[in-house]
Amino acid sequence: MISVQKIEAGLAVLDDVVARWAELTTDCNYGEIRRELLETANKEALLKAATQTSKSETMVTMCKATGRLVREAIGADKSPLSGIDKVLETPALVARVAEDEFETFLGESEKFQNSLSGADAAARAGSSDFSAQTTFKRGERPSTPNLDAARDQILDARDALEKVYRLLEPGAVTAEGDGVGALTESLRSVIED
């Protein structure tokens, strides 16, 4: 049952990433001095601002697009999605799939893994494209083609993992070892066809 729980946790992570997409792909830890303060006519205002400890009146919060947090969420280290490819191949889990749905299970498992890898690659590329290198004001949204591609891949991965989850028959396996014979038979029938 641990493998089913891992799939459920993976679905929850993907749902969370999609729901918090704007938050996860925007890093607003940058600041820029208000340009009008740098004009010659505003020399006194600039000197006054320099003596104050609060910079909120003189600074504009700036942001950059990033895929770092998305990669962490779907990553290989601490995410519930880490190692899920191995979970999808365990005999006990595969035995829970109806024989006539086995091909669909394999296809959706592969689609999930490919989409997740594609999302990671696109999010990584999104961390070094133009939108990640230039700042924009908080609330604005620049063009982020790589991050948009990552989001699409995450949606595809989520759909595929949900289909895999729905293909699992509850109660089909009573013990970890019960699935080995069914897996062997399923693989044999696929190879013979």
C-alpha positions as CSV (number, residue, x, y, z in Angstrom):
1,M,0.0,0.0,0.0
2,I,3.0,2.3,0.4
3,S,3.2,2.6,-3.4
4,V,-0.4,3.8,-3.7
5,Q,0.3,6.3,-0.9
6,K,3.3,7.5,-2.8
7,I,1.2,8.0,-6.0
8,E,-1.4,9.9,-3.9
9,A,1.3,12.1,-2.4
10,G,2.7,12.7,-5.9
11,L,-0.7,13.8,-7.2
12,A,-1.0,16.2,-4.2
13,V,2.5,17.7,-5.0
14,L,1.5,18.2,-8.7
15,D,-1.8,19.8,-7.7
16,D,0.0,22.1,-5.3
17,V,2.6,23.2,-7.9
18,V,-0.1,24.0,-10.4
19,A,-2.2,25.9,-7.8
20,R,0.8,28.0,-6.6
21,W,2.4,28.4,-10.0
22,A,2.7,32.2,-10.0
23,E,4.1,32.1,-6.5
24,L,6.6,29.4,-7.2
25,T,7.9,30.9,-10.5
26,T,8.3,34.5,-9.2
27,D,11.2,35.6,-7.0
28,C,10.7,39.1,-5.7
29,N,13.9,39.5,-3.6
30,Y,15.3,42.3,-5.7
31,G,15.1,46.1,-5.3
32,E,15.7,49.1,-7.4
33,I,16.0,52.7,-6.3
34,R,13.2,54.9,-7.7
35,R,14.7,56.6,-10.8
36,E,13.2,60.0,-10.1
37,L,15.3,60.3,-7.0
38,L,18.4,60.1,-9.2
39,E,17.5,63.3,-11.1
40,T,19.4,66.4,-10.3
41,A,16.3,68.2,-9.2
42,N,15.7,65.6,-6.4
43,K,19.2,65.8,-4.8
44,E,17.8,66.9,-1.4
45,A,15.2,64.1,-1.4
46,L,17.9,61.6,-2.2
47,L,20.1,62.9,0.6
48,K,17.2,62.8,3.0
49,A,16.3,59.2,2.0
50,A,20.0,58.2,2.5
51,T,19.7,59.1,6.2
52,Q,16.6,57.0,6.8
53,T,16.8,53.3,7.7
54,S,13.5,52.5,6.0
55,K,14.0,52.2,2.3
56,S,10.4,51.4,1.3
57,E,9.7,55.0,0.0
58,T,12.8,55.0,-2.1
59,M,12.9,51.4,-3.5
60,V,10.7,49.5,-5.9
61,T,10.4,45.8,-5.4
62,M,11.6,43.9,-8.5
63,C,11.1,40.3,-9.4
64,K,12.6,37.7,-11.7
65,A,11.1,34.6,-13.2
66,T,12.6,31.3,-11.8
67,G,12.0,27.6,-12.1
68,R,14.1,26.8,-9.0
69,L,11.1,26.2,-6.6
70,V,9.3,24.1,-9.3
71,R,12.3,21.9,-9.7
72,E,12.6,21.5,-5.9
73,A,8.9,20.5,-5.7
74,I,9.1,17.9,-8.5
75,G,12.8,17.1,-7.8
76,A,14.7,14.0,-7.2
77,D,15.8,14.5,-3.6
78,K,13.1,15.3,-1.1
79,S,9.9,15.4,-3.1
80,P,7.3,12.6,-2.9
81,L,7.8,12.3,-6.6
82,S,11.4,11.2,-6.1
83,G,11.8,7.5,-7.0
84,I,8.2,7.3,-8.2
85,D,9.3,5.7,-11.4
86,K,10.5,2.7,-9.5
87,V,7.2,2.6,-7.6
88,L,5.3,2.3,-10.8
89,E,7.4,-0.8,-11.7
90,T,6.9,-2.7,-8.5
91,P,5.3,-6.1,-9.0
92,A,2.8,-5.5,-6.2
93,L,1.6,-2.3,-7.8
94,V,1.5,-3.7,-11.3
95,A,-0.6,-6.7,-10.1
96,R,-3.3,-4.2,-9.0
97,V,-3.9,-3.3,-12.7
98,A,-6.6,-5.3,-14.6
99,E,-5.1,-7.4,-17.3
100,D,-7.0,-5.7,-20.1
101,E,-5.7,-2.3,-18.8
102,F,-2.1,-3.3,-18.6
103,E,-1.1,-1.6,-21.9
104,T,-2.8,1.6,-20.8
105,F,-1.0,1.4,-17.5
106,L,2.3,1.1,-19.2
107,G,1.6,3.9,-21.6
108,E,0.4,6.3,-18.9
109,S,3.3,5.4,-16.7
110,E,5.7,6.2,-19.5
111,K,3.9,9.4,-20.4
112,F,4.0,10.5,-16.7
113,Q,7.8,9.9,-16.5
114,N,8.5,11.6,-19.8
115,S,6.3,14.6,-18.8
116,L,7.9,14.9,-15.4
117,S,11.4,14.8,-17.0
118,G,10.3,17.4,-19.6
119,A,8.9,19.7,-16.9
120,D,12.2,19.5,-14.9
121,A,14.2,20.3,-18.1
122,A,12.0,23.2,-19.1
123,A,12.0,24.6,-15.5
124,R,15.8,24.4,-15.5
125,A,16.0,26.2,-18.9
126,G,13.5,28.7,-17.5
127,S,16.0,29.6,-14.8
128,S,18.5,30.8,-17.4
129,D,16.4,32.4,-20.1
130,F,15.8,36.1,-20.7
131,S,13.0,36.5,-18.2
132,A,15.2,35.0,-15.5
133,Q,17.9,37.5,-16.2
134,T,15.9,40.7,-16.3
135,T,13.8,42.2,-13.5
136,F,10.2,43.2,-13.7
137,K,7.9,45.0,-11.2
138,R,5.9,43.0,-8.8
139,G,2.5,42.2,-10.3
140,E,3.8,42.2,-13.9
141,R,4.2,38.9,-15.7
142,P,6.9,38.7,-18.4
143,S,6.9,36.2,-21.2
144,T,8.3,32.9,-19.9
145,P,8.1,30.3,-22.7
146,N,10.3,27.7,-20.9
147,L,8.3,28.0,-17.6
148,D,5.0,27.9,-19.6
149,A,6.3,24.7,-21.2
150,A,7.2,23.3,-17.8
151,R,3.7,24.1,-16.5
152,D,2.2,22.3,-19.5
153,Q,4.4,19.3,-18.9
154,I,3.4,19.2,-15.2
155,L,-0.3,19.2,-16.2
156,D,0.4,16.3,-18.6
157,A,2.3,14.5,-15.8
158,R,-0.5,15.1,-13.4
159,D,-3.1,13.7,-15.9
160,A,-1.1,10.6,-16.6
161,L,-0.4,9.9,-12.9
162,E,-4.1,10.3,-12.2
163,K,-4.9,7.8,-14.9
164,V,-2.4,5.4,-13.5
165,Y,-4.0,5.8,-10.1
166,R,-7.5,5.1,-11.4
167,L,-6.3,1.9,-13.1
168,L,-5.3,0.4,-9.8
169,E,-7.9,-2.0,-8.6
170,P,-8.4,-1.8,-4.8
171,G,-7.8,-5.1,-3.0
172,A,-6.3,-6.9,-6.0
173,V,-3.2,-7.6,-4.0
174,T,-3.3,-8.9,-0.4
175,A,0.5,-9.2,0.2
176,E,3.6,-7.9,-1.4
177,G,4.6,-11.2,-3.0
178,D,1.2,-11.9,-4.6
179,G,1.9,-9.6,-7.6
180,V,4.9,-11.4,-9.0
181,G,3.0,-14.2,-10.7
182,A,0.4,-11.8,-12.1
183,L,3.2,-9.5,-13.4
184,T,5.0,-12.4,-15.1
185,E,1.7,-13.6,-16.8
186,S,0.9,-10.0,-17.9
187,L,4.4,-9.5,-19.3
188,R,4.3,-12.9,-21.0
189,S,1.0,-12.1,-22.7
190,V,2.3,-8.7,-23.9
191,I,5.5,-10.3,-25.3
192,E,3.5,-13.1,-27.1
193,D,1.2,-10.6,-28.8
